[in-house]
Amino acid sequence: MATLLLCVEANEGLGHVTVWQALVRAAAGQGAQVHVAVPSPGLAHLHLRGKGIKVWQAPRLPWPCTAGAWSTPAKNWPELLCKLGYAEQTHLSGACQAWRQVMEHVRPSMVLADYAPAALLAARSLGISAVEAGGGFCVPPLGPQLAYFPGAVRDPVAYHAADQRLCAAFSGVLHELGLEGGTDLMACLGSAQHRVVLSPPELDHYGYRADVKHLGFLAQPDLVQGMDIVEQRPAADAGAPAIIGYLKPTTPGLAQVLACLDSMPHASAIHVPGDCPEFKRTGSKLTVFRNPLEFEKMQAQASVLLSNGGLGGVGLALRFGLRPVLVPQHAEQVAMAHRLHGLQWGDVWLPGRQTRYSEPPAAIRDLPAKNVRVRQIQSAEDQLLKLLGMETHVRTA
């Protein structure tokens, strides 16, 4: 029996749980033993409970490790990892050893590493097959000349300095484990059997590239072209929310977003974990939930999905035909929002900022028809499970 271990290391919240939910359920349904190790196991358990999936606390580094680490944005992948603490060999070694203990206990036949460099090191040291997977942002190109973030000013000197700091730390940990280091970061990490991006190439942060396999939310682009698309209005239900979403409490302009939704004639249901900021209630159309929404039930009557712009929310919206409206926080979310808008696949909302996106997009007011795909296509879960040596019959809506 196959044993699958999903490792998520540097991301909290629901986004990276949502991305993998269908896959781990499908794997468990095929008889695999499935273990999920994430930074926020309580949230993961809420989504995966009762599915025969074991949830673990993921080892993590104590980031940020230096004062002022986030005073300037990272321009490339090595700089970001430095800010997350991966250049500190002591911390990296501790996380790697903790992952080794998890893997020795679970004994996986395959490791799925999502934004998890220390887990990749641990799998390599134990001779366990690994697949590096996630959004394009979390699976950087194999080559320093391509590893700058979209729109960032290239600084080869700073890049080299960050890369060498990381290389020293990663090589040091590999030497502790009796393995050879590498001359650059990707040489230290390049042990995965497959590198997979769970988005269409159009939404990859680095664009089209040959060093990954794009599985996508929708399927490969050639399968999407020419596919029959029909517009449908959601099933009529006066009490059902037309707008659903998940926004972090740190979302810029969150109070304005909620107040706007509350003033609309149609209902909205938004999940905001933790404490929600005060806002003046003017109507009775908005419900704010502290616990995750039952998306699979709510999406049938909804037209719009509101999110910060992570891969999980965007993928759910595109799969089920909802219009994604993004209220981004960080650089990669801003880049995702502008790519979606440029493709006319979604909208950007930047409340309270002096931009042309400061007002709510038309979708919030007008509730566009759902784009429902009527031809069954092979989902990303199907394709990835085949890479893992499993078969399934999961299909997207």
N, C-alpha and C positions, 0 to 999 in steps of 0.2 A: 504494500500500500504506500502510495506517495505521501510524503509529508512536506507541506509548504510553509515557509516562514516569511511573512511580510515584515520588513524592517523599515520604519519611518523614524528619522532621527532629528532633523533640524526644523520641523514644522509642527506647530500645535494647531488646535482648532479642528473643525469638521472637514475642511477642504480635502485633506489627504485621506480621510476615512471615506468620504463620499466617492472619491475617484475609484477606490478599490472595492467598494461594497459589493457590486454585482459579480466581480471576479472571484472574491473569496467565497461568496455564497455558491457560485457555480462549481468551484473546486470542491467545496464540501459536499455538494449534491452529487458529485461524481465519485464520492467515497474517499477523497483525500483527507488526511488529517491537516487541519489548517490552524496555524498560529499567527496572531497579529500582534506585533510589538510596536507601540506608538507612544509619543510623549504624553498624551492625554487619554489614558485608558478608560476613564469614566465615560467620556464622550463616545469613544469607540464602542464600549459595551452597550450603550443606549441604542446604537444602530445595529449591532450584530448579535444581541442577546437572543437566545433560543434557536440559533442557527447551527449549533454544533461547532462553533468557532471559539477557540481559546484566545483571550486577550491578555497581553502582558505589558508591564511598564518597560518602555524602551530605555536603554542607557543613553545618557545625554551629557554633553559638555557644559560646563558652567559659564555660558556666554552671557553678556560680553565680558571678556577677561581683562580689558584695559579701560581706564577712564577715557571718555571722549571717543570711544570706538565708533560711535554712530554719528559723530558730528559732521562728517562728510560722507556722501553716498559712495558705495563701491562702484567701480567702473567696469569690473570684470570678475570672472569666477574666482581666481586666486585671492583677490582683495576681499571678496565676500567671505570666503572660508576663513581668512585671517580674522575678520571681524567677529566671526562665530566661534573663534577660539581654537581652530584646528591647527594653528601654527605653534601651539603650546604642547610640546611632546609629552609632558607629564599627564595633561588632561586627555590627550588623544590616546595615550597608552592605557589609561584607566578605562576609557570608554570601549576601547578594543577588547580589553580583557573581560569587561562585563558582557559584551556581545558574545565572546567565546563561551562564557559560562551559560548564557541563554541557549546558544546553539548546541553545546554539548548535552544540555538537558533535553532539548526538543528533538535533536538529531534529525534535522531536515534533509531531505533529498535535494531540495532546491531553495535558494534564498532569493527573494525579490527585494531589492534595495531601492527605496524611494528617498532621494535626498539623504543618503546614509553612508557617508565615506568611511566612518569607523566600522560599520557593519560589513562593508566590502572588504576591508582589511582583515577582519575576523574570519570571514568566509574563505578568503584566500589562504590564510594561515592554517585553516583546518581542511583544506582541499575540498570544500563544498562548492558545487556549481552555483553560479549566481547570475541573475539578470538585473541589470541596472535599468530602471524604468521610472517614468513620471512625466511631468510636463517638460517641454523643451528647456525651460529655465534650469531645471534640476538635472538635466543630462547634457552637459556642455559639450561643444565640439572637441574632437581629439586633435587639438592643434592650437597653440597659443595665439596664432594670428587671427583665429576666429572666435576667441573666447571673450570678446568685449560685449557688454550689454548693449542693446539697441539704443542708439543715440549718444552713447558715451564717447568722450574725447579720448583718443588713444594716447597712452603714456607708456611707451615701452620700458622706460627705466623703472617706473613704479610697478609695472606688471612683473618684470624680472625679479625685483626685490621680493614681492609677495610670493611669487612662484618658488623662489629659492628657500624662503622661510618655511613654506609648506613642505617642500621636498625634503628639507633637513628633518622636520618633525616626522613625516611619514616614513622616510628611510630609517630613521632612528627606531621607530616602533617595529618596522619589518626586521631590522637587525636583532632587536630584542627577541623576536620570534624565530630567529634562525633563518630568515629569508633575505634575499638580495633586495636592496633598495632600487631607486631609479634616478635618472638624471633630471627629470622634471616631474611635475605633479601627476600628469596623465600616465606616465610610465609606472608610477607607484600604484595608481588606481585601475589601470587598464587590464583587469583580470576577469571581467565579466564575460560570460559566453555570448550574451546578446545585450544590445543597448536599444531600448525601446522608448519611443515618445508617444504618449497617449493623447495625441491631438492630430488633426490634419496638418500637413506641412504648412498650410497658409497661416496657422496659428502658432507655429513653432517660433520661439523668441529669436532663433538664429536663422530662420528661413529654411529653404530646401538644402539638404546636405546628405551625403552618401554614407556617413558613419553611424547612422541610426536607422531603425525601421519605424516608420510612422504608421501606427495602427489607426489612430484617429477615433473620434467619437462616432463618426458617421460611416466610415469605411474608407478604403483607399479612394483618392479623387476620381480615378477612372470608373469606379463603380457608382459614384454619385452622379457623374455627368449623364444627362439624359434620363435620369430617374423621374418618374411621374411624381409631381408635387401637387397636392390639392389643398386649398384653403378651407378650413372648417371653423365654425364658431364653437366654442366650448358648450357642453351640455348645459341647458338653462337650469339654474339653481339660484334663487334669489339670495339665499343665505351663504353661499359658497364664496370664498375670496377669489377675486379676479387677478390679484397680484399677490404672489407669495415670494418669500425671500429669506436670506440669511445674511445678516450684517454684524460685524464685530462692534463691540461697544466703543472702540477707538476710531470708528469710521468718521472721517472729516465731514462736518455738517449733518451728523446723524439726526439731531433734534429737528433740523429743517426738513429732512427727508420724511421723518415720521409725521410732522405736522402737515406736510403737503399731502401725504397719503390719507391722513385723517379727514382732510377737507374734500376728498373726492366723493362722487356719488356712488362709487362701487366699493366693495369690501376688499380689505387687504389683511394678510396674515404674515407677520415678519418675526423670525427668530432672532433675538438679540441675547446672547448668553451673558449671564452676570447682571450687574446693575445697569438699568436703562436710564439715560439722562432725562431730566424733567422736560416736558414740552407741554404747551397749552393745548388741551383737547378742545376742539371746536365741533366735533361731530361724534359719530359712534360707529364709523366704518372700519377703524383700524384695531386689530388685536395684536399685541406684542407678547410673544411667548419666550420664556426663559429656556424651555426645553426644545429640542429639535422638532420640526414639523414632520408630519406623516406625508412626505412628498408624494409617494406613489398614489395616495388617495386624493390629495389636493390638486395634483397637476391636471386631472381630467377636466376640471371646471375653470382652470386658470389660463390667462393669456400671457402674463408677464412674469419673469423670474428676476428678482432684484438680488444682486450679490456684489461683493467687493472686487470680483474679477479673477478669482482663483480658478484652477482647472476644474474642480468639482462642480461648482455652480454653473460655469459656462457649459461644461459637458452635458449636465442634466438638461439645461435649457434647450440646447441644440438637438439633443436626442429626442426630446418629447415635443418639439415644435413650439416651445414658448419663446417669446421675444426676450433675450437677455438685456437687462439694463444694468450697467456697471457703475458703482460708486467706488472708485479705486482708492487704495491707501498708499501702496508702495510702488517702486519703479516698475517691477515686472507686471503689476496689475494695471498701471497706467498704460504700459506698452500693449498689454492684451486688449484693453478697452479701445485704444485707437486702431488696433488691427481689426477688431470686430466692426468698428464703425466704418473703417475704410472699405471693408468687404460688404457693407450694408447687411451684416448679420446681426447687429445689435446696436445699442445706444450707450452714450457716455453721459453721466450726470455728475457734475462737480459743484454742488451747492455751496454758496457763500464765497466762491472764488471768482476772480475777475477774468473770466473766460467766456467764450461763446457757449459753453456747456453748463453754465451756472443755473439755467432754468430747467425744470423737468422736461424730459423729451416727450414728444407727442404720444408715444406708446403708453405712458403713465395715464394720460387723459383719455385716449381714444380706444385703448385695448384692441390691438391688431388681431386679425384672425390667426389661428394657429397654422403653421406650416407642417402638415402631417405627411410623412413619407408613406406611400401606400405599397411600395415594393419592399419585401423583406430583404435585408442585406446582412452580410456577416458582420457581427459586432466586434469591437476591439477585444472583448472577453474571449470570444471564440478563437481569435487568432493568437492571442497571448497564451491561452491554455494549450494550444497546439505546440507552441514553442516550448512549453513546460512538459510536453509529452502527455497531455490529458485531452480528452474529447468532451464536448458539451453541446447542448442544443439551445443555449441562450440566444435570444434574438432581440434587437432593439425594437422600439415601438415604430 
